[in-house]
Amino acid sequence: MRQILISGANSQIGSYLAKEYYREGYKLVLFYHKRAERIYELFDKEGIFSYPVDLCNSEGVKEAVLKAEQSLQQISDTVIHCAAIRSSDALPLYQTEPKQFANVLKTNMMSAYNVLRWTLPSMQENGFGRVIIIGSDVTQKGLKNGSAYSASKAGIVNLVKSVALEMAKYNILINAVSPAPVETNLEEDYNGEYLNFRKHYFAEYLAQVPTGKLVTKEEIKKVIDLLIDENITNLNGKEIIIDGGV
């Protein structure tokens, strides 16, 4: 039975994936930070290890991965990294405080690095692995008043492309899935002026997307299902854009 590690498991995408893969019979390792209300229902389930961890803390991630292996007596051969933060000020770069800009870059880049750093060795030893990093379509078009987030996502995608070259010979395939605005409940995660910014951004996208629809979590999962399939052996180091044809 394969085991999937989901980082950022309390996010709207992460929690959806966790519940769906649990229903499909996978063992799960769920990493979350401070909030866990979306995945509480999975905490007492057999074959699930949930653990609070700051993904920017390298030693903390290392400890969490080891505890998961010990608890479930199995390595995670599949990783889906969903964790990310956004620039909550929604300002142009020349008005963005250096600490805010640096925090977004550090959090998004280092969390991806740490998850890869401490999960890849076991996959390499096992001779199999599938890794999915959730990116964003902003890697292709940028993001007005969100340069730090956009830059961090572009960096993560190039991290994927680079590490994919290193790990392919071990039958470890690493890809990014980069959706346009996803059909989620914005009020659950944002408020105030930033909520208004997100609503305006979504409205602008809907006005131009040929399909007239937001990306769904179900659609994201279908793409991930393909990428983690053990019979897929050459789809590697790619960024899969889901944007309705914009």
C-alpha positions as CSV (number, residue, x, y, z in Angstrom):
1,M,0.0,0.0,0.0
2,R,1.5,3.3,-1.0
3,Q,1.9,6.2,1.4
4,I,1.3,9.8,0.6
5,L,2.8,12.7,2.5
6,I,0.8,16.0,2.2
7,S,2.4,19.1,3.5
8,G,0.1,22.1,4.0
9,A,-2.5,19.5,4.7
10,N,-5.0,22.0,6.3
11,S,-5.1,24.1,3.2
12,Q,-8.3,23.9,1.2
13,I,-6.5,21.9,-1.6
14,G,-4.4,19.9,0.9
15,S,-7.4,18.9,3.0
16,Y,-9.5,17.9,0.0
17,L,-6.7,15.7,-1.3
18,A,-6.2,14.1,2.1
19,K,-9.8,13.2,2.5
20,E,-10.0,11.8,-1.1
21,Y,-6.9,9.7,-0.8
22,Y,-8.0,8.4,2.5
23,R,-11.2,7.2,0.9
24,E,-9.1,5.5,-1.8
25,G,-7.2,3.5,0.8
26,Y,-3.8,5.2,0.9
27,K,-1.8,5.6,4.0
28,L,-1.3,9.3,4.8
29,V,1.2,11.6,6.5
30,L,-0.4,15.0,7.1
31,F,1.9,17.9,8.0
32,Y,0.1,21.1,9.1
33,H,1.3,24.3,10.9
34,K,-0.9,26.0,13.4
35,R,-4.4,25.2,12.1
36,A,-5.9,21.7,11.6
37,E,-9.7,22.2,11.6
38,R,-10.1,20.9,8.1
39,I,-8.4,17.6,8.8
40,Y,-9.5,16.9,12.4
41,E,-11.8,14.2,11.2
42,L,-8.8,12.2,9.9
43,F,-6.7,12.4,13.1
44,D,-8.0,9.1,14.7
45,K,-8.1,7.1,11.5
46,E,-5.9,4.0,11.0
47,G,-3.0,4.5,8.6
48,I,-2.8,8.2,9.1
49,F,0.0,10.1,10.9
50,S,-0.7,13.8,11.4
51,Y,1.9,16.2,12.9
52,P,2.3,19.9,13.4
53,V,5.5,21.3,12.0
54,D,7.0,24.6,10.8
55,L,8.1,23.6,7.3
56,C,10.8,26.4,7.4
57,N,12.5,24.6,10.3
58,S,14.7,22.0,8.6
59,E,15.4,20.0,11.8
60,G,11.7,20.1,12.6
61,V,10.8,18.7,9.2
62,K,13.5,16.0,9.5
63,E,12.1,15.0,12.9
64,A,8.5,14.9,11.5
65,V,9.5,12.7,8.6
66,L,11.3,10.3,10.8
67,K,8.4,10.1,13.3
68,A,6.0,9.4,10.4
69,E,8.2,6.5,9.2
70,Q,8.4,5.1,12.7
71,S,4.7,5.5,13.4
72,L,3.5,3.9,10.1
73,Q,6.5,1.7,9.6
74,Q,6.8,2.7,6.0
75,I,8.3,5.6,4.0
76,S,6.2,8.0,2.1
77,D,6.9,7.2,-1.6
78,T,4.6,10.1,-2.7
79,V,4.8,13.7,-1.6
80,I,2.3,16.4,-2.5
81,H,3.5,19.8,-1.3
82,C,0.6,22.2,-0.9
83,A,2.0,24.7,1.7
84,A,2.4,28.4,0.7
85,I,1.8,31.9,2.0
86,R,0.8,35.0,0.0
87,S,1.8,38.6,0.3
88,S,-1.0,39.8,2.6
89,D,-0.4,43.5,2.0
90,A,-1.3,43.3,-1.7
91,L,1.0,46.3,-2.6
92,P,3.3,47.1,-5.5
93,L,6.9,46.1,-5.0
94,Y,8.1,49.7,-4.3
95,Q,5.7,49.9,-1.3
96,T,6.3,46.4,0.0
97,E,8.3,46.2,3.2
98,P,11.6,44.3,2.9
99,K,10.7,42.0,5.8
100,Q,7.3,41.1,4.2
101,F,8.9,40.4,0.8
102,A,11.7,38.3,2.4
103,N,9.2,36.3,4.5
104,V,7.2,35.3,1.6
105,L,10.2,34.2,-0.4
106,K,11.8,32.4,2.5
107,T,8.6,30.6,3.6
108,N,7.7,29.3,0.2
109,M,11.1,28.4,-1.0
110,M,12.5,26.9,2.2
111,S,9.4,24.9,3.0
112,A,9.7,23.2,-0.5
113,Y,13.4,22.7,0.0
114,N,13.0,21.2,3.5
115,V,10.2,18.8,2.4
116,L,12.3,17.6,-0.5
117,R,15.5,17.5,1.5
118,W,14.1,15.1,4.1
119,T,11.9,12.9,1.9
120,L,14.0,12.2,-1.1
121,P,16.7,10.1,0.6
122,S,14.3,7.3,1.6
123,M,12.7,7.4,-1.9
124,Q,16.2,7.1,-3.4
125,E,17.1,4.2,-1.2
126,N,13.8,2.5,-2.1
127,G,14.2,3.2,-5.9
128,F,10.8,4.8,-6.3
129,G,9.1,8.1,-5.7
130,R,6.6,10.6,-7.0
131,V,6.6,14.3,-5.9
132,I,4.1,17.0,-6.8
133,I,4.7,20.6,-5.9
134,I,1.7,22.9,-6.2
135,G,2.7,26.0,-8.1
136,S,0.5,28.7,-9.6
137,D,-0.2,30.1,-13.1
138,V,1.5,33.3,-11.9
139,T,4.7,31.7,-12.9
140,Q,3.7,32.4,-16.5
141,K,2.0,35.8,-16.2
142,G,3.2,37.4,-13.0
143,L,0.9,38.9,-10.3
144,K,0.2,42.6,-9.9
145,N,0.7,43.6,-6.3
146,G,2.0,40.2,-5.5
147,S,5.6,40.1,-6.7
148,A,7.0,38.2,-3.8
149,Y,4.5,35.4,-4.1
150,S,4.9,35.3,-7.9
151,A,8.7,35.2,-7.6
152,S,8.6,32.4,-5.0
153,K,6.3,30.3,-7.1
154,A,8.6,30.7,-10.2
155,G,11.5,29.8,-8.0
156,I,9.8,26.6,-6.8
157,V,9.0,25.6,-10.3
158,N,12.6,25.9,-11.3
159,L,13.5,24.0,-8.1
160,V,11.3,21.2,-9.4
161,K,12.9,21.2,-12.8
162,S,16.4,21.1,-11.3
163,V,15.8,18.4,-8.7
164,A,13.9,16.3,-11.3
165,L,17.1,16.0,-13.3
166,E,19.0,14.8,-10.2
167,M,16.5,12.2,-9.1
168,A,15.1,10.7,-12.4
169,K,17.7,7.9,-12.5
170,Y,16.3,6.6,-9.2
171,N,12.7,6.3,-10.6
172,I,11.7,9.4,-8.7
173,L,9.6,11.8,-10.8
174,I,9.1,15.4,-9.7
175,N,6.6,17.7,-11.3
176,A,4.7,20.9,-10.5
177,V,1.0,21.5,-10.9
178,S,0.2,25.2,-11.4
179,P,-3.5,26.1,-11.3
180,A,-5.2,29.4,-12.1
181,P,-7.6,30.7,-9.4
182,V,-9.2,27.7,-7.7
183,E,-12.8,27.3,-6.6
184,T,-12.4,27.8,-2.9
185,N,-14.0,29.7,0.0
186,L,-12.0,32.9,0.1
187,E,-13.7,34.1,3.3
188,E,-12.2,31.1,5.2
189,D,-8.6,32.3,4.6
190,Y,-8.7,36.0,4.0
191,N,-10.4,39.2,5.3
192,G,-10.4,42.9,5.0
193,E,-8.6,44.6,2.1
194,Y,-6.8,41.4,1.1
195,L,-10.0,39.5,0.7
196,N,-11.2,42.3,-1.6
197,F,-8.0,42.0,-3.6
198,R,-8.5,38.2,-4.0
199,K,-12.1,38.7,-5.1
200,H,-11.1,41.3,-7.7
201,Y,-8.3,39.0,-8.9
202,F,-10.7,36.1,-9.3
203,A,-13.3,38.3,-11.1
204,E,-10.7,39.5,-13.6
205,Y,-9.7,35.9,-14.3
206,L,-13.3,34.8,-14.9
207,A,-13.8,37.7,-17.3
208,Q,-11.1,36.4,-19.6
209,V,-10.9,32.6,-19.2
210,P,-12.4,30.9,-22.3
211,T,-14.1,28.2,-20.2
212,G,-15.7,30.8,-17.9
213,K,-14.9,28.6,-14.9
214,L,-12.5,28.6,-11.9
215,V,-10.2,25.6,-11.6
216,T,-11.7,22.9,-9.3
217,K,-10.0,20.8,-6.7
218,E,-11.4,17.7,-8.4
219,E,-9.6,18.7,-11.6
220,I,-6.3,19.3,-9.7
221,K,-6.6,15.8,-8.2
222,K,-7.1,14.2,-11.6
223,V,-3.9,15.7,-12.8
224,I,-2.0,14.7,-9.7
225,D,-3.4,11.2,-10.0
226,L,-1.8,10.9,-13.4
227,L,1.5,12.3,-12.2
228,I,1.8,9.9,-9.3
229,D,0.8,6.8,-11.2
230,E,3.6,4.3,-11.0
231,N,3.2,3.4,-14.6
232,I,4.1,6.9,-15.7
233,T,7.9,6.8,-16.0
234,N,8.9,9.7,-18.3
235,L,6.7,12.6,-17.4
236,N,9.2,14.4,-15.3
237,G,10.4,18.0,-14.5
238,K,7.3,19.6,-15.9
239,E,5.0,22.4,-14.9
240,I,1.4,21.4,-15.7
241,I,-0.6,24.6,-16.1
242,I,-4.3,24.4,-15.5
243,D,-5.8,27.7,-16.6
244,G,-8.8,27.2,-18.8
245,G,-6.9,28.3,-21.9
246,V,-6.1,31.9,-20.9
